[in-house]
């Protein structure tokens, strides 16, 4: 993920991308169990205070997975008329339900802006729970809402490769894929479809 992306954009995308095609016809889920969520949170230390000591339990896993389901539906809505993924379409919530879930989760923990200005870096603002408590899903929901309401949403695209379940941010006008291997798979699939059509003629 590019360093230039905002914290909210990166968190929203990273959460959505924790479920993806596994390359073998199935689905890989980084949040399949509490250990997976623990690893993911520790890789995103800005989400919770003392992330290095964070250990997920079943309740936090369920809450984050439910929130992720609410994140993926507005992503699909944002990339219309393209589909987010044929592999994912049956799992997507209706957009109004997803938005209601996001708003409810975001409201659980009031936050205040906190300025961070490390030496040699630009100042940045991060949200922190106003009362010192922290609700994981609230932080993720607030980041997602900020992304969906911000300018980066306009660059969100669905990958067109077969069986793909991922989105990416378009970086230049001709970009069609998040990486070359994705484009290669799509080219092979188009060739296969053309070959089948010729044989059936």
Rosetta constraint file for C-alpha pairs under 8 A:
AtomPair CA 1 CA 5 HARMONIC 7.53 0.50
AtomPair CA 1 CA 10 HARMONIC 7.21 0.50
AtomPair CA 5 CA 9 HARMONIC 6.16 0.50
AtomPair CA 5 CA 10 HARMONIC 6.13 0.50
AtomPair CA 6 CA 10 HARMONIC 6.16 0.50
AtomPair CA 7 CA 11 HARMONIC 6.12 0.50
AtomPair CA 7 CA 143 HARMONIC 7.60 0.50
AtomPair CA 8 CA 12 HARMONIC 6.06 0.50
AtomPair CA 8 CA 142 HARMONIC 7.96 0.50
AtomPair CA 8 CA 143 HARMONIC 4.29 0.50
AtomPair CA 8 CA 144 HARMONIC 6.36 0.50
AtomPair CA 8 CA 146 HARMONIC 6.28 0.50
AtomPair CA 8 CA 147 HARMONIC 5.69 0.50
AtomPair CA 9 CA 13 HARMONIC 6.10 0.50
AtomPair CA 9 CA 143 HARMONIC 7.06 0.50
AtomPair CA 9 CA 144 HARMONIC 7.16 0.50
AtomPair CA 9 CA 146 HARMONIC 7.73 0.50
AtomPair CA 9 CA 147 HARMONIC 5.06 0.50
AtomPair CA 9 CA 152 HARMONIC 7.11 0.50
AtomPair CA 10 CA 14 HARMONIC 5.85 0.50
AtomPair CA 11 CA 15 HARMONIC 6.00 0.50
AtomPair CA 11 CA 44 HARMONIC 7.97 0.50
AtomPair CA 11 CA 140 HARMONIC 6.98 0.50
AtomPair CA 11 CA 143 HARMONIC 6.51 0.50
AtomPair CA 11 CA 144 HARMONIC 7.29 0.50
AtomPair CA 12 CA 16 HARMONIC 6.31 0.50
AtomPair CA 12 CA 71 HARMONIC 7.54 0.50
AtomPair CA 12 CA 140 HARMONIC 7.04 0.50
AtomPair CA 12 CA 143 HARMONIC 6.14 0.50
AtomPair CA 12 CA 144 HARMONIC 4.78 0.50
AtomPair CA 12 CA 147 HARMONIC 6.82 0.50
AtomPair CA 13 CA 17 HARMONIC 6.06 0.50
AtomPair CA 13 CA 167 HARMONIC 7.76 0.50
AtomPair CA 13 CA 168 HARMONIC 7.84 0.50
AtomPair CA 14 CA 18 HARMONIC 6.43 0.50
AtomPair CA 15 CA 68 HARMONIC 6.43 0.50
AtomPair CA 15 CA 71 HARMONIC 7.99 0.50
AtomPair CA 16 CA 68 HARMONIC 6.16 0.50
AtomPair CA 16 CA 71 HARMONIC 6.48 0.50
AtomPair CA 16 CA 72 HARMONIC 5.90 0.50
AtomPair CA 16 CA 166 HARMONIC 7.85 0.50
AtomPair CA 17 CA 166 HARMONIC 6.06 0.50
AtomPair CA 17 CA 167 HARMONIC 7.45 0.50
AtomPair CA 18 CA 28 HARMONIC 7.98 0.50
AtomPair CA 18 CA 29 HARMONIC 5.78 0.50
AtomPair CA 18 CA 30 HARMONIC 5.02 0.50
AtomPair CA 18 CA 31 HARMONIC 6.61 0.50
AtomPair CA 19 CA 27 HARMONIC 6.91 0.50
AtomPair CA 19 CA 28 HARMONIC 5.75 0.50
AtomPair CA 19 CA 29 HARMONIC 4.48 0.50
AtomPair CA 19 CA 30 HARMONIC 6.35 0.50
AtomPair CA 19 CA 31 HARMONIC 7.74 0.50
AtomPair CA 19 CA 165 HARMONIC 7.38 0.50
AtomPair CA 20 CA 27 HARMONIC 5.63 0.50
AtomPair CA 20 CA 28 HARMONIC 5.36 0.50
AtomPair CA 20 CA 29 HARMONIC 6.59 0.50
AtomPair CA 20 CA 164 HARMONIC 6.97 0.50
AtomPair CA 20 CA 165 HARMONIC 5.05 0.50
AtomPair CA 20 CA 166 HARMONIC 6.20 0.50
AtomPair CA 21 CA 25 HARMONIC 6.95 0.50
AtomPair CA 21 CA 26 HARMONIC 5.94 0.50
AtomPair CA 21 CA 27 HARMONIC 4.60 0.50
AtomPair CA 21 CA 28 HARMONIC 5.86 0.50
AtomPair CA 21 CA 163 HARMONIC 6.43 0.50
AtomPair CA 21 CA 164 HARMONIC 5.67 0.50
AtomPair CA 21 CA 165 HARMONIC 5.89 0.50
AtomPair CA 22 CA 26 HARMONIC 5.49 0.50
AtomPair CA 22 CA 27 HARMONIC 5.08 0.50
AtomPair CA 22 CA 28 HARMONIC 4.93 0.50
AtomPair CA 25 CA 163 HARMONIC 7.34 0.50
AtomPair CA 30 CA 36 HARMONIC 5.56 0.50
AtomPair CA 30 CA 37 HARMONIC 7.23 0.50
AtomPair CA 30 CA 40 HARMONIC 7.61 0.50
AtomPair CA 31 CA 35 HARMONIC 7.90 0.50
AtomPair CA 31 CA 36 HARMONIC 4.83 0.50
AtomPair CA 31 CA 37 HARMONIC 5.13 0.50
AtomPair CA 31 CA 40 HARMONIC 7.80 0.50
AtomPair CA 31 CA 61 HARMONIC 7.30 0.50
AtomPair CA 31 CA 65 HARMONIC 7.24 0.50
AtomPair CA 32 CA 36 HARMONIC 6.18 0.50
AtomPair CA 32 CA 37 HARMONIC 7.76 0.50
AtomPair CA 33 CA 37 HARMONIC 6.66 0.50
AtomPair CA 33 CA 58 HARMONIC 7.69 0.50
AtomPair CA 33 CA 61 HARMONIC 6.96 0.50
AtomPair CA 34 CA 38 HARMONIC 6.09 0.50
AtomPair CA 34 CA 55 HARMONIC 7.74 0.50
AtomPair CA 34 CA 56 HARMONIC 5.07 0.50
AtomPair CA 34 CA 57 HARMONIC 5.46 0.50
AtomPair CA 34 CA 58 HARMONIC 6.08 0.50
AtomPair CA 34 CA 60 HARMONIC 7.94 0.50
AtomPair CA 34 CA 61 HARMONIC 5.78 0.50
AtomPair CA 35 CA 39 HARMONIC 6.23 0.50
AtomPair CA 35 CA 55 HARMONIC 7.72 0.50
AtomPair CA 35 CA 56 HARMONIC 6.79 0.50
AtomPair CA 36 CA 40 HARMONIC 6.18 0.50
AtomPair CA 37 CA 41 HARMONIC 6.05 0.50
AtomPair CA 37 CA 56 HARMONIC 6.15 0.50
AtomPair CA 37 CA 61 HARMONIC 6.47 0.50
AtomPair CA 38 CA 42 HARMONIC 6.17 0.50
AtomPair CA 38 CA 54 HARMONIC 6.42 0.50
AtomPair CA 38 CA 55 HARMONIC 5.26 0.50
AtomPair CA 38 CA 56 HARMONIC 5.14 0.50
AtomPair CA 39 CA 43 HARMONIC 6.27 0.50
AtomPair CA 40 CA 44 HARMONIC 6.50 0.50
AtomPair CA 41 CA 45 HARMONIC 6.41 0.50
AtomPair CA 41 CA 47 HARMONIC 7.09 0.50
AtomPair CA 41 CA 48 HARMONIC 7.81 0.50
AtomPair CA 41 CA 51 HARMONIC 6.54 0.50
AtomPair CA 41 CA 54 HARMONIC 7.32 0.50
AtomPair CA 42 CA 51 HARMONIC 5.25 0.50
AtomPair CA 42 CA 52 HARMONIC 5.41 0.50
AtomPair CA 42 CA 53 HARMONIC 7.92 0.50
AtomPair CA 42 CA 54 HARMONIC 6.90 0.50
AtomPair CA 44 CA 51 HARMONIC 7.61 0.50
AtomPair CA 45 CA 49 HARMONIC 7.42 0.50
AtomPair CA 45 CA 50 HARMONIC 7.38 0.50
AtomPair CA 45 CA 51 HARMONIC 4.98 0.50
AtomPair CA 45 CA 52 HARMONIC 7.13 0.50
AtomPair CA 46 CA 51 HARMONIC 7.60 0.50
AtomPair CA 46 CA 126 HARMONIC 7.96 0.50
AtomPair CA 47 CA 51 HARMONIC 7.39 0.50
AtomPair CA 47 CA 136 HARMONIC 7.02 0.50
AtomPair CA 47 CA 139 HARMONIC 6.47 0.50
AtomPair CA 47 CA 140 HARMONIC 7.42 0.50
AtomPair CA 48 CA 134 HARMONIC 6.78 0.50
AtomPair CA 48 CA 136 HARMONIC 6.73 0.50
AtomPair CA 49 CA 134 HARMONIC 7.72 0.50
AtomPair CA 50 CA 54 HARMONIC 6.78 0.50
AtomPair CA 56 CA 60 HARMONIC 5.98 0.50
AtomPair CA 56 CA 61 HARMONIC 6.54 0.50
AtomPair CA 57 CA 61 HARMONIC 6.20 0.50
AtomPair CA 58 CA 62 HARMONIC 6.12 0.50
AtomPair CA 59 CA 63 HARMONIC 6.22 0.50
AtomPair CA 60 CA 64 HARMONIC 6.13 0.50
AtomPair CA 60 CA 136 HARMONIC 7.85 0.50
AtomPair CA 61 CA 65 HARMONIC 6.07 0.50
AtomPair CA 62 CA 66 HARMONIC 6.05 0.50
AtomPair CA 63 CA 67 HARMONIC 6.20 0.50
AtomPair CA 63 CA 137 HARMONIC 6.73 0.50
AtomPair CA 64 CA 68 HARMONIC 6.05 0.50
AtomPair CA 64 CA 136 HARMONIC 7.70 0.50
AtomPair CA 64 CA 137 HARMONIC 5.93 0.50
AtomPair CA 65 CA 69 HARMONIC 6.36 0.50
AtomPair CA 66 CA 70 HARMONIC 6.59 0.50
AtomPair CA 67 CA 71 HARMONIC 6.28 0.50
AtomPair CA 67 CA 101 HARMONIC 7.14 0.50
AtomPair CA 67 CA 102 HARMONIC 6.90 0.50
AtomPair CA 67 CA 105 HARMONIC 7.74 0.50
AtomPair CA 67 CA 137 HARMONIC 6.79 0.50
AtomPair CA 67 CA 141 HARMONIC 7.25 0.50
AtomPair CA 68 CA 72 HARMONIC 6.29 0.50
AtomPair CA 69 CA 73 HARMONIC 6.81 0.50
AtomPair CA 69 CA 91 HARMONIC 7.89 0.50
AtomPair CA 69 CA 92 HARMONIC 6.80 0.50
AtomPair CA 69 CA 93 HARMONIC 6.89 0.50
AtomPair CA 69 CA 98 HARMONIC 7.47 0.50
AtomPair CA 70 CA 74 HARMONIC 7.31 0.50
AtomPair CA 70 CA 93 HARMONIC 6.69 0.50
AtomPair CA 70 CA 97 HARMONIC 7.68 0.50
AtomPair CA 70 CA 98 HARMONIC 4.25 0.50
AtomPair CA 70 CA 99 HARMONIC 6.86 0.50
AtomPair CA 70 CA 101 HARMONIC 6.26 0.50
AtomPair CA 70 CA 102 HARMONIC 6.34 0.50
AtomPair CA 71 CA 75 HARMONIC 6.55 0.50
AtomPair CA 71 CA 98 HARMONIC 6.96 0.50
AtomPair CA 71 CA 102 HARMONIC 7.38 0.50
AtomPair CA 71 CA 141 HARMONIC 7.98 0.50
AtomPair CA 71 CA 144 HARMONIC 7.00 0.50
AtomPair CA 72 CA 76 HARMONIC 6.35 0.50
AtomPair CA 72 CA 92 HARMONIC 6.80 0.50
AtomPair CA 73 CA 77 HARMONIC 6.33 0.50
AtomPair CA 73 CA 92 HARMONIC 5.31 0.50
AtomPair CA 73 CA 93 HARMONIC 5.69 0.50
AtomPair CA 73 CA 94 HARMONIC 6.85 0.50
AtomPair CA 73 CA 95 HARMONIC 5.74 0.50
AtomPair CA 73 CA 98 HARMONIC 6.34 0.50
AtomPair CA 74 CA 78 HARMONIC 5.98 0.50
AtomPair CA 74 CA 95 HARMONIC 5.95 0.50
AtomPair CA 74 CA 98 HARMONIC 7.06 0.50
AtomPair CA 74 CA 99 HARMONIC 7.36 0.50
AtomPair CA 74 CA 148 HARMONIC 7.94 0.50
AtomPair CA 75 CA 79 HARMONIC 6.47 0.50
AtomPair CA 75 CA 84 HARMONIC 7.38 0.50
AtomPair CA 75 CA 156 HARMONIC 7.83 0.50
AtomPair CA 76 CA 80 HARMONIC 6.58 0.50
AtomPair CA 76 CA 82 HARMONIC 7.92 0.50
AtomPair CA 76 CA 83 HARMONIC 6.29 0.50
AtomPair CA 76 CA 84 HARMONIC 4.82 0.50
AtomPair CA 76 CA 158 HARMONIC 7.83 0.50
AtomPair CA 77 CA 95 HARMONIC 7.30 0.50
AtomPair CA 78 CA 153 HARMONIC 7.07 0.50
AtomPair CA 78 CA 154 HARMONIC 7.75 0.50
AtomPair CA 78 CA 156 HARMONIC 7.15 0.50
AtomPair CA 79 CA 83 HARMONIC 7.00 0.50
AtomPair CA 79 CA 84 HARMONIC 7.00 0.50
AtomPair CA 79 CA 156 HARMONIC 6.28 0.50
AtomPair CA 79 CA 157 HARMONIC 5.49 0.50
AtomPair CA 79 CA 158 HARMONIC 6.32 0.50
AtomPair CA 82 CA 158 HARMONIC 6.66 0.50
AtomPair CA 83 CA 89 HARMONIC 7.88 0.50
AtomPair CA 83 CA 158 HARMONIC 6.71 0.50
AtomPair CA 84 CA 88 HARMONIC 7.21 0.50
AtomPair CA 84 CA 89 HARMONIC 7.25 0.50
AtomPair CA 84 CA 158 HARMONIC 5.13 0.50
AtomPair CA 84 CA 159 HARMONIC 7.42 0.50
AtomPair CA 84 CA 165 HARMONIC 6.67 0.50
AtomPair CA 84 CA 166 HARMONIC 7.29 0.50
AtomPair CA 84 CA 167 HARMONIC 7.15 0.50
AtomPair CA 85 CA 89 HARMONIC 5.93 0.50
AtomPair CA 85 CA 158 HARMONIC 7.33 0.50
AtomPair CA 85 CA 159 HARMONIC 7.82 0.50
AtomPair CA 85 CA 163 HARMONIC 6.98 0.50
AtomPair CA 85 CA 164 HARMONIC 6.02 0.50
AtomPair CA 85 CA 165 HARMONIC 5.04 0.50
AtomPair CA 85 CA 166 HARMONIC 7.46 0.50
AtomPair CA 86 CA 90 HARMONIC 7.95 0.50
AtomPair CA 86 CA 163 HARMONIC 6.71 0.50
AtomPair CA 86 CA 164 HARMONIC 7.78 0.50
AtomPair CA 86 CA 165 HARMONIC 7.78 0.50
AtomPair CA 87 CA 163 HARMONIC 5.63 0.50
AtomPair CA 87 CA 164 HARMONIC 6.99 0.50
AtomPair CA 87 CA 165 HARMONIC 6.53 0.50
AtomPair CA 88 CA 92 HARMONIC 6.74 0.50
AtomPair CA 88 CA 165 HARMONIC 6.25 0.50
AtomPair CA 93 CA 97 HARMONIC 6.56 0.50
AtomPair CA 93 CA 98 HARMONIC 5.95 0.50
AtomPair CA 94 CA 98 HARMONIC 6.26 0.50
AtomPair CA 95 CA 99 HARMONIC 6.04 0.50
AtomPair CA 96 CA 100 HARMONIC 6.15 0.50
AtomPair CA 97 CA 101 HARMONIC 6.24 0.50
AtomPair CA 98 CA 102 HARMONIC 6.23 0.50
AtomPair CA 99 CA 103 HARMONIC 6.15 0.50
AtomPair CA 100 CA 104 HARMONIC 6.08 0.50
AtomPair CA 101 CA 105 HARMONIC 6.08 0.50
AtomPair CA 102 CA 106 HARMONIC 6.04 0.50
AtomPair CA 102 CA 141 HARMONIC 5.39 0.50
AtomPair CA 102 CA 142 HARMONIC 7.83 0.50
AtomPair CA 102 CA 144 HARMONIC 8.00 0.50
AtomPair CA 102 CA 145 HARMONIC 7.38 0.50
AtomPair CA 103 CA 107 HARMONIC 6.21 0.50
AtomPair CA 103 CA 141 HARMONIC 7.26 0.50
AtomPair CA 104 CA 108 HARMONIC 6.76 0.50
AtomPair CA 105 CA 137 HARMONIC 5.98 0.50
AtomPair CA 105 CA 138 HARMONIC 4.92 0.50
AtomPair CA 105 CA 141 HARMONIC 5.97 0.50
AtomPair CA 106 CA 137 HARMONIC 7.21 0.50
AtomPair CA 106 CA 138 HARMONIC 4.22 0.50
AtomPair CA 106 CA 139 HARMONIC 6.77 0.50
AtomPair CA 106 CA 140 HARMONIC 7.71 0.50
AtomPair CA 106 CA 141 HARMONIC 4.99 0.50
AtomPair CA 106 CA 142 HARMONIC 5.10 0.50
AtomPair CA 107 CA 138 HARMONIC 6.64 0.50
AtomPair CA 108 CA 135 HARMONIC 7.03 0.50
AtomPair CA 108 CA 138 HARMONIC 5.82 0.50
AtomPair CA 109 CA 129 HARMONIC 6.18 0.50
AtomPair CA 109 CA 130 HARMONIC 7.69 0.50
AtomPair CA 109 CA 133 HARMONIC 7.88 0.50
AtomPair CA 109 CA 134 HARMONIC 6.81 0.50
AtomPair CA 109 CA 135 HARMONIC 6.04 0.50
AtomPair CA 109 CA 138 HARMONIC 5.96 0.50
AtomPair CA 109 CA 139 HARMONIC 7.93 0.50
AtomPair CA 110 CA 129 HARMONIC 5.87 0.50
AtomPair CA 110 CA 130 HARMONIC 5.82 0.50
AtomPair CA 110 CA 131 HARMONIC 7.97 0.50
AtomPair CA 111 CA 127 HARMONIC 5.76 0.50
AtomPair CA 111 CA 128 HARMONIC 5.13 0.50
AtomPair CA 111 CA 129 HARMONIC 4.28 0.50
AtomPair CA 111 CA 130 HARMONIC 4.85 0.50
AtomPair CA 112 CA 127 HARMONIC 5.54 0.50
AtomPair CA 112 CA 128 HARMONIC 5.43 0.50
AtomPair CA 112 CA 129 HARMONIC 6.27 0.50
AtomPair CA 112 CA 130 HARMONIC 5.46 0.50
AtomPair CA 113 CA 125 HARMONIC 6.04 0.50
AtomPair CA 113 CA 126 HARMONIC 5.69 0.50
AtomPair CA 113 CA 127 HARMONIC 4.68 0.50
AtomPair CA 113 CA 128 HARMONIC 6.37 0.50
AtomPair CA 114 CA 125 HARMONIC 5.46 0.50
AtomPair CA 114 CA 126 HARMONIC 5.26 0.50
AtomPair CA 114 CA 127 HARMONIC 5.93 0.50
AtomPair CA 114 CA 128 HARMONIC 6.59 0.50
AtomPair CA 115 CA 123 HARMONIC 6.93 0.50
AtomPair CA 115 CA 124 HARMONIC 5.90 0.50
AtomPair CA 115 CA 125 HARMONIC 4.61 0.50
AtomPair CA 115 CA 126 HARMONIC 6.52 0.50
AtomPair CA 116 CA 123 HARMONIC 5.71 0.50
AtomPair CA 116 CA 124 HARMONIC 5.27 0.50
AtomPair CA 116 CA 125 HARMONIC 6.03 0.50
AtomPair CA 116 CA 126 HARMONIC 7.36 0.50
AtomPair CA 117 CA 121 HARMONIC 6.61 0.50
AtomPair CA 117 CA 122 HARMONIC 6.33 0.50
AtomPair CA 117 CA 123 HARMONIC 4.26 0.50
AtomPair CA 117 CA 124 HARMONIC 6.31 0.50
AtomPair CA 118 CA 122 HARMONIC 7.40 0.50
AtomPair CA 118 CA 123 HARMONIC 7.14 0.50
AtomPair CA 127 CA 139 HARMONIC 7.86 0.50
AtomPair CA 128 CA 132 HARMONIC 7.56 0.50
AtomPair CA 128 CA 134 HARMONIC 7.63 0.50
AtomPair CA 129 CA 133 HARMONIC 5.74 0.50
AtomPair CA 129 CA 134 HARMONIC 5.50 0.50
AtomPair CA 129 CA 135 HARMONIC 7.88 0.50
AtomPair CA 134 CA 139 HARMONIC 7.95 0.50
AtomPair CA 135 CA 139 HARMONIC 6.48 0.50
AtomPair CA 136 CA 140 HARMONIC 6.44 0.50
AtomPair CA 137 CA 141 HARMONIC 5.89 0.50
AtomPair CA 138 CA 142 HARMONIC 5.99 0.50
AtomPair CA 139 CA 143 HARMONIC 6.23 0.50
AtomPair CA 140 CA 144 HARMONIC 6.19 0.50
AtomPair CA 141 CA 145 HARMONIC 6.13 0.50
AtomPair CA 142 CA 146 HARMONIC 6.17 0.50
AtomPair CA 143 CA 147 HARMONIC 6.21 0.50
AtomPair CA 144 CA 148 HARMONIC 6.11 0.50
AtomPair CA 145 CA 149 HARMONIC 6.07 0.50
AtomPair CA 146 CA 150 HARMONIC 5.89 0.50
AtomPair CA 147 CA 151 HARMONIC 7.59 0.50
AtomPair CA 147 CA 152 HARMONIC 6.58 0.50
AtomPair CA 147 CA 153 HARMONIC 6.28 0.50
AtomPair CA 148 CA 152 HARMONIC 7.69 0.50
AtomPair CA 148 CA 153 HARMONIC 5.42 0.50
AtomPair CA 149 CA 153 HARMONIC 7.15 0.50
AtomPair CA 151 CA 155 HARMONIC 7.84 0.50
AtomPair CA 152 CA 156 HARMONIC 6.96 0.50
AtomPair CA 152 CA 169 HARMONIC 7.54 0.50
AtomPair CA 155 CA 168 HARMONIC 7.98 0.50
AtomPair CA 155 CA 169 HARMONIC 5.00 0.50
AtomPair CA 155 CA 170 HARMONIC 5.03 0.50
AtomPair CA 155 CA 171 HARMONIC 7.53 0.50
AtomPair CA 156 CA 167 HARMONIC 6.72 0.50
AtomPair CA 156 CA 168 HARMONIC 5.74 0.50
AtomPair CA 156 CA 169 HARMONIC 4.58 0.50
AtomPair CA 156 CA 170 HARMONIC 6.33 0.50
AtomPair CA 157 CA 167 HARMONIC 5.52 0.50
AtomPair CA 157 CA 168 HARMONIC 5.43 0.50
AtomPair CA 157 CA 169 HARMONIC 6.03 0.50
AtomPair CA 157 CA 170 HARMONIC 6.54 0.50
AtomPair CA 158 CA 166 HARMONIC 6.45 0.50
AtomPair CA 158 CA 167 HARMONIC 4.53 0.50
AtomPair CA 158 CA 168 HARMONIC 6.55 0.50
AtomPair CA 159 CA 164 HARMONIC 6.53 0.50
AtomPair CA 159 CA 165 HARMONIC 7.49 0.50
AtomPair CA 159 CA 166 HARMONIC 6.12 0.50
AtomPair CA 159 CA 167 HARMONIC 5.78 0.50
AtomPair CA 159 CA 168 HARMONIC 7.18 0.50
AtomPair CA 159 CA 176 HARMONIC 7.29 0.50
AtomPair CA 159 CA 177 HARMONIC 5.84 0.50
AtomPair CA 159 CA 178 HARMONIC 7.15 0.50
AtomPair CA 159 CA 182 HARMONIC 7.64 0.50
AtomPair CA 160 CA 164 HARMONIC 7.04 0.50
AtomPair CA 160 CA 176 HARMONIC 7.85 0.50
AtomPair CA 160 CA 177 HARMONIC 7.38 0.50
AtomPair CA 160 CA 182 HARMONIC 7.95 0.50
AtomPair CA 160 CA 183 HARMONIC 7.87 0.50
AtomPair CA 160 CA 186 HARMONIC 6.71 0.50
AtomPair CA 161 CA 182 HARMONIC 5.62 0.50
AtomPair CA 161 CA 183 HARMONIC 6.41 0.50
AtomPair CA 161 CA 185 HARMONIC 5.87 0.50
AtomPair CA 161 CA 186 HARMONIC 4.45 0.50
AtomPair CA 162 CA 185 HARMONIC 6.89 0.50
AtomPair CA 162 CA 186 HARMONIC 6.07 0.50
AtomPair CA 162 CA 189 HARMONIC 7.01 0.50
AtomPair CA 167 CA 178 HARMONIC 7.89 0.50
AtomPair CA 168 CA 177 HARMONIC 7.75 0.50
AtomPair CA 168 CA 178 HARMONIC 5.83 0.50
AtomPair CA 169 CA 178 HARMONIC 7.81 0.50
AtomPair CA 170 CA 175 HARMONIC 6.14 0.50
AtomPair CA 170 CA 176 HARMONIC 7.65 0.50
AtomPair CA 170 CA 178 HARMONIC 7.89 0.50
AtomPair CA 171 CA 175 HARMONIC 6.77 0.50
AtomPair CA 176 CA 183 HARMONIC 7.54 0.50
AtomPair CA 177 CA 182 HARMONIC 6.11 0.50
AtomPair CA 177 CA 183 HARMONIC 5.81 0.50
AtomPair CA 178 CA 182 HARMONIC 6.97 0.50
AtomPair CA 179 CA 183 HARMONIC 7.01 0.50
AtomPair CA 180 CA 184 HARMONIC 6.21 0.50
AtomPair CA 181 CA 185 HARMONIC 6.30 0.50
AtomPair CA 182 CA 186 HARMONIC 6.50 0.50
AtomPair CA 183 CA 187 HARMONIC 6.22 0.50
AtomPair CA 184 CA 188 HARMONIC 6.26 0.50
AtomPair CA 185 CA 189 HARMONIC 6.19 0.50
AtomPair CA 186 CA 190 HARMONIC 6.19 0.50
AtomPair CA 187 CA 191 HARMONIC 6.20 0.50
AtomPair CA 188 CA 192 HARMONIC 6.13 0.50
AtomPair CA 189 CA 193 HARMONIC 6.14 0.50
AtomPair CA 190 CA 194 HARMONIC 6.18 0.50
AtomPair CA 191 CA 195 HARMONIC 6.15 0.50
AtomPair CA 192 CA 196 HARMONIC 6.22 0.50
AtomPair CA 193 CA 197 HARMONIC 6.22 0.50
AtomPair CA 194 CA 198 HARMONIC 6.27 0.50
AtomPair CA 195 CA 199 HARMONIC 6.23 0.50
AtomPair CA 196 CA 200 HARMONIC 6.13 0.50
AtomPair CA 197 CA 201 HARMONIC 6.28 0.50
